[in-house]
Amino acid sequence: ILFTGGCDGMIRAFSPGSVKNKFQQMNAIAAHTGPIKCLSSTLDGDQRVLVATGSMDQTLVTHTYDCDGNSLSLHAVYSGGHSNSISSVTLSKPGSSDQKVMASADWDGGLAIWKVPNLENASIDEEATESSKKRQKNNADTSSSPKEISIIEVKPIRSIKAHASNISGMSWSSSDASPSKLITGSWDHSLKVWDIERADCILALNGSRVVTAISRSFNSDVVATAHPDCAVRLWDMRTNGVGDKQSSQISDRTLRQSHKSWVSDVKWSPTDPFVMATTGHDGTLKVWDIRSSLPLHTVRAVSKKGEKALCLAFGDGIIYSGGSDCVVKQFACKI
């Protein structure tokens, strides 16, 4: 299943259709009143997917997708963590811990950490559900439906002023079994590693350009960043040690500029630690092997000249891309 978020505030779920290379829209739901700026999804069991979205309307919500019934339904609303447009969100991956954790960030550089309610019984601590219970009582008085009554309002467990400007990307570290370290990239030209338990920055790297997107290799804390100067940079952000004193191995490398405009997104392959893909405002999608400074493949990702390629995602032997032409395309990727 492929989930997309659009400037119309809609979440859409797609699956391969009966015709080769065609999508079939399975469901859609109005999630926000403003454009959706970020989306993250993770499996919850065999037949359900949890989808988190943040918007320019300053709202953050999670929905559940039932693979059997192809249905999208509102799961929880997250409030009190942000006072500006939400620019990035990431959910902890399946198996990382019993308690799902979500991180979200906004245009002002604020970072919030949330405990995601359990999908089975939707139970979280009393403080986080206090306002929800009040609303449930009011809804019950007005004969609301059971689905509306079950919606939970969640408060953040931590709020941090993480950067001086927009946080454009985040990724959970690979170094721990539980989601305790978070990597963030920002328009203030910096990359940081955060110890979430202590709300402390344990590593900070200052670059020379705005960071527009980040992606972490699936098997290490090697991070790729995208930038407006048409460049893609690689950073080794592995940290060792515990407590306040951290030792680190830090290196950076810039791949040869191949995009002709702003690099809008970067994603690492979920199976190959050497392969990643990028999209740019020049309308192209590029596939890279980091052992080479030049891209392996370049394809046109938008239907019209002048349109921008904005985002991408890896599938099973497929790369998906979306652009300002309101079209999602898929490309075979056999590397």
C-alpha positions as CSV (number, residue, x, y, z in Angstrom):
1,I,0.0,0.0,0.0
2,L,1.2,3.5,-0.9
3,F,0.0,6.5,1.1
4,T,0.1,10.0,-0.2
5,G,-0.6,13.4,1.4
6,G,-1.6,16.3,-0.8
7,C,-2.0,20.1,-0.7
8,D,-5.8,19.5,-0.5
9,G,-5.4,18.0,3.0
10,M,-6.3,14.5,1.8
11,I,-4.7,11.2,2.6
12,R,-5.0,8.7,-0.2
13,A,-4.2,5.0,-0.2
14,F,-3.1,3.3,-3.4
15,S,-2.4,-0.3,-4.4
16,P,-1.3,-1.8,-7.8
17,G,-4.4,-2.1,-10.0
18,S,-5.3,-4.9,-12.4
19,V,-3.7,-3.1,-15.4
20,K,0.1,-3.2,-15.4
21,N,1.9,-0.1,-14.1
22,K,-1.5,1.5,-13.1
23,F,-2.5,2.5,-9.6
24,Q,-5.8,1.8,-8.0
25,Q,-7.0,4.2,-5.3
26,M,-8.3,2.2,-2.4
27,N,-9.5,5.0,-0.1
28,A,-9.2,8.7,0.7
29,I,-10.0,10.8,3.7
30,A,-9.9,14.5,4.5
31,A,-7.3,14.7,7.2
32,H,-6.5,18.4,7.4
33,T,-7.8,21.8,6.4
34,G,-4.4,22.8,5.0
35,P,-1.7,21.3,2.8
36,I,-0.1,18.1,4.2
37,K,3.6,18.7,4.6
38,C,4.8,15.4,6.0
39,L,3.7,11.7,6.3
40,S,5.0,8.6,8.0
41,S,3.6,5.1,8.2
42,T,4.4,1.9,10.0
43,L,2.9,-1.6,10.2
44,D,0.8,-2.5,13.2
45,G,0.2,-6.2,13.0
46,D,-0.5,-8.1,9.8
47,Q,-3.5,-6.3,8.5
48,R,-3.2,-2.7,9.9
49,V,-1.1,0.3,9.1
50,L,-0.7,3.4,11.2
51,V,-0.4,6.6,9.2
52,A,0.8,9.9,10.8
53,T,0.4,13.3,9.0
54,G,1.3,16.9,9.8
55,S,0.0,20.0,8.1
56,M,0.4,23.7,7.5
57,D,-2.8,24.1,9.5
58,Q,-0.6,23.2,12.6
59,T,-2.5,19.9,13.2
60,L,-1.0,16.4,13.7
61,V,-3.1,13.3,13.5
62,T,-2.8,9.5,13.1
63,H,-5.1,7.3,11.0
64,T,-5.4,3.6,10.8
65,Y,-5.7,1.7,7.5
66,D,-7.4,-1.7,7.6
67,C,-6.0,-3.8,4.8
68,D,-8.9,-6.2,4.9
69,G,-11.6,-3.6,4.5
70,N,-9.5,-1.0,2.7
71,S,-10.7,1.6,5.2
72,L,-9.0,4.7,6.6
73,S,-10.2,6.0,10.0
74,L,-9.0,8.7,12.4
75,H,-7.1,7.2,15.3
76,A,-5.8,10.1,17.5
77,V,-5.3,13.9,17.5
78,Y,-2.0,15.3,18.9
79,S,-2.2,18.8,20.4
80,G,-0.1,21.1,22.5
81,G,3.3,20.4,20.9
82,H,3.5,23.0,18.1
83,S,2.5,26.6,17.4
84,N,3.5,26.7,13.7
85,S,3.3,24.6,10.5
86,I,4.4,21.0,11.1
87,S,7.2,20.2,8.7
88,S,8.3,16.6,9.5
89,V,7.1,13.5,11.3
90,T,8.5,10.1,11.9
91,L,7.1,7.0,13.6
92,S,9.2,4.3,15.3
93,K,9.4,1.1,13.3
94,P,7.7,-2.2,14.0
95,G,9.6,-4.3,16.7
96,S,11.7,-1.4,18.0
97,S,9.7,-1.4,21.2
98,D,6.4,-2.4,22.7
99,Q,5.4,1.3,22.9
100,K,5.2,3.1,19.6
101,V,6.8,6.6,19.7
102,M,6.4,9.5,17.3
103,A,8.5,12.5,16.7
104,S,7.2,15.7,15.0
105,A,8.9,19.0,14.2
106,D,7.7,22.4,13.0
107,W,8.8,25.5,11.0
108,D,10.1,27.3,14.1
109,G,12.6,24.5,15.0
110,G,10.4,22.9,17.7
111,L,10.6,19.2,18.3
112,A,7.9,17.1,20.1
113,I,7.9,13.5,21.2
114,W,4.7,11.6,21.6
115,K,3.5,8.2,22.9
116,V,1.2,6.7,20.2
117,P,-1.9,5.1,21.7
118,N,-2.2,1.4,21.4
119,L,-4.4,0.4,18.5
120,E,-5.9,-2.5,20.4
121,N,-7.3,-0.7,23.4
122,A,-6.3,2.9,22.7
123,S,-5.1,3.3,26.3
124,I,-2.5,5.9,27.4
125,D,-1.8,7.7,30.6
126,E,-4.5,9.8,32.4
127,E,-2.9,13.2,31.7
128,A,-2.8,12.6,27.9
129,T,-6.4,11.5,27.8
130,E,-8.0,14.0,30.2
131,S,-9.3,16.4,27.5
132,S,-10.3,13.4,25.3
133,K,-12.5,12.0,28.1
134,K,-14.3,15.3,28.5
135,R,-15.0,15.4,24.8
136,Q,-16.2,11.8,24.8
137,K,-18.7,12.7,27.5
138,N,-19.9,15.7,25.5
139,N,-20.2,13.6,22.4
140,A,-22.1,10.9,24.2
141,D,-24.6,13.6,25.4
142,T,-25.2,14.6,21.7
143,S,-25.6,10.9,20.6
144,S,-22.3,10.8,18.6
145,S,-21.3,7.7,16.9
146,P,-18.9,5.2,18.6
147,K,-16.2,5.9,16.1
148,E,-16.2,9.6,17.1
149,I,-16.2,8.8,20.8
150,S,-13.1,6.5,20.5
151,I,-10.8,9.3,19.1
152,I,-8.1,10.2,21.6
153,E,-6.4,13.5,22.1
154,V,-2.7,13.1,23.0
155,K,-0.3,15.5,24.7
156,P,3.5,15.5,24.1
157,I,5.8,13.7,26.6
158,R,8.6,16.1,25.6
159,S,9.0,19.4,23.8
160,I,12.4,20.7,22.7
161,K,13.6,23.8,20.9
162,A,15.9,21.8,18.7
163,H,16.9,24.2,15.9
164,A,16.8,27.9,15.1
165,S,14.7,27.3,11.9
166,N,12.5,24.8,10.1
167,I,13.3,21.1,10.8
168,S,13.1,19.6,7.4
169,G,13.8,15.9,8.2
170,M,14.2,13.4,11.0
171,S,15.1,9.8,11.4
172,W,15.4,7.4,14.3
173,S,18.9,6.2,15.0
174,S,19.8,2.6,14.2
175,S,22.1,2.2,17.2
176,D,19.4,1.2,19.7
177,A,16.7,-1.4,19.8
178,S,14.4,1.2,21.3
179,P,13.8,4.6,19.8
180,S,16.0,6.7,22.1
181,K,18.1,8.6,19.6
182,L,16.8,10.9,16.9
183,I,18.7,12.5,14.0
184,T,17.3,15.9,12.8
185,G,18.2,18.2,9.9
186,S,17.2,21.9,9.6
187,W,17.2,25.0,7.5
188,D,19.7,26.4,10.0
189,H,22.3,24.4,8.1
190,S,22.8,21.9,11.0
191,L,22.4,18.2,11.7
192,K,21.9,17.0,15.3
193,V,21.6,13.7,17.2
194,W,19.3,13.9,20.2
195,D,19.0,11.7,23.3
196,I,15.2,11.7,23.6
197,E,15.2,10.3,27.2
198,R,17.4,13.2,28.4
199,A,16.2,15.8,25.9
200,D,19.8,16.5,25.2
201,C,21.8,17.1,22.0
202,I,24.7,14.7,21.9
203,L,26.1,15.6,18.5
204,A,25.8,18.7,16.3
205,L,27.3,19.2,12.8
206,N,27.1,22.6,11.1
207,G,27.1,22.7,7.3
208,S,27.2,25.5,4.8
209,R,23.8,25.0,3.2
210,V,20.1,24.6,4.1
211,V,19.1,21.0,4.7
212,T,15.9,20.3,2.7
213,A,15.6,16.5,3.5
214,I,17.5,13.7,5.2
215,S,17.5,9.9,5.0
216,R,19.4,7.3,7.1
217,S,20.9,4.1,5.8
218,F,18.9,1.1,7.0
219,N,21.9,-0.5,8.7
220,S,23.9,2.4,10.1
221,D,23.8,6.1,11.1
222,V,25.2,7.2,7.7
223,V,22.9,10.0,6.6
224,A,22.2,11.5,3.2
225,T,21.0,15.1,3.0
226,A,19.5,17.2,0.2
227,H,20.2,20.9,-0.4
228,P,19.1,23.8,-2.5
229,D,22.5,24.2,-4.1
230,C,21.8,21.0,-6.2
231,A,24.0,18.9,-4.0
232,V,23.6,15.7,-2.1
233,R,25.9,15.2,0.9
234,L,26.7,12.1,3.0
235,W,27.4,12.2,6.7
236,D,28.7,9.6,9.1
237,M,27.0,10.4,12.4
238,R,27.7,7.3,14.4
239,T,28.2,8.0,18.1
240,N,29.6,5.8,20.8
241,G,29.6,5.8,24.6
242,V,27.1,6.7,27.2
243,G,26.4,9.7,29.4
244,D,27.5,13.2,28.7
245,K,30.8,12.2,27.1
246,Q,30.3,10.9,23.6
247,S,32.9,9.8,21.1
248,S,32.0,10.1,17.5
249,Q,33.2,9.2,14.0
250,I,32.3,12.2,11.8
251,S,32.9,12.6,8.1
252,D,31.1,14.2,5.2
253,R,31.2,13.8,1.5
254,T,29.5,15.7,-1.3
255,L,28.3,13.8,-4.4
256,R,28.9,15.6,-7.7
257,Q,26.1,18.1,-8.5
258,S,23.8,16.4,-11.0
259,H,20.5,18.1,-10.3
260,K,20.0,21.4,-12.0
261,S,17.8,22.9,-9.3
262,W,16.8,22.5,-5.6
263,V,17.1,18.9,-4.4
264,S,13.7,18.3,-2.8
265,D,13.9,14.8,-1.3
266,V,16.3,11.9,-0.7
267,K,15.6,8.3,0.3
268,W,17.9,5.5,1.0
269,S,17.1,2.0,-0.4
270,P,15.5,-0.2,2.3
271,T,17.6,-3.2,1.2
272,D,20.9,-1.9,-0.2
273,P,23.2,0.3,2.0
274,F,24.9,1.7,-1.1
275,V,21.8,2.8,-3.1
276,M,19.7,5.9,-2.7
277,A,17.4,8.1,-4.8
278,T,16.8,11.8,-5.0
279,T,14.2,14.1,-6.6
280,G,14.6,17.8,-7.5
281,H,12.8,20.9,-8.7
282,D,14.3,20.2,-12.1
283,G,11.7,17.5,-12.5
284,T,14.1,14.5,-12.4
285,L,14.4,11.4,-10.3
286,K,18.0,10.1,-9.9
287,V,19.3,6.8,-8.5
288,W,22.7,6.8,-6.9
289,D,25.4,4.3,-5.8
290,I,27.4,6.1,-3.1
291,R,30.6,4.4,-4.2
292,S,30.3,6.7,-7.3
293,S,30.0,10.5,-7.4
294,L,27.7,10.4,-10.4
295,P,24.1,9.0,-10.5
296,L,23.5,5.6,-12.1
297,H,20.1,6.6,-13.6
298,T,18.2,9.8,-14.3
299,V,14.6,9.8,-15.4
300,R,11.9,12.5,-16.0
301,A,9.6,12.3,-13.0
302,V,7.0,14.9,-14.0
303,S,4.7,15.0,-17.0
304,K,5.2,18.7,-18.0
305,K,8.2,20.9,-18.4
306,G,8.6,23.3,-15.5
307,E,6.8,21.1,-13.0
308,K,8.8,20.0,-9.8
309,A,9.4,16.6,-8.4
310,L,8.8,16.9,-4.7
311,C,9.0,13.5,-3.0
312,L,9.8,9.9,-3.4
313,A,9.5,6.5,-1.7
314,F,10.9,3.0,-2.3
315,G,8.7,0.0,-2.8
316,D,9.4,-3.6,-3.6
317,G,11.6,-3.2,-6.7
318,I,9.8,0.1,-7.4
319,I,10.5,3.8,-6.8
320,Y,7.5,6.1,-6.5
321,S,7.6,9.8,-7.0
322,G,5.2,12.7,-6.7
323,G,5.3,16.2,-8.0
324,S,3.6,19.5,-8.5
325,D,1.8,18.1,-11.5
326,C,-0.4,16.2,-9.0
327,V,0.7,12.8,-10.4
328,V,2.3,9.9,-8.6
329,K,4.5,7.8,-10.9
330,Q,6.2,4.5,-10.4
331,F,9.5,3.3,-11.9
332,A,11.0,-0.2,-11.9
333,C,14.3,-0.2,-9.9
334,K,16.3,-3.4,-10.3
335,I,19.7,-2.7,-8.8
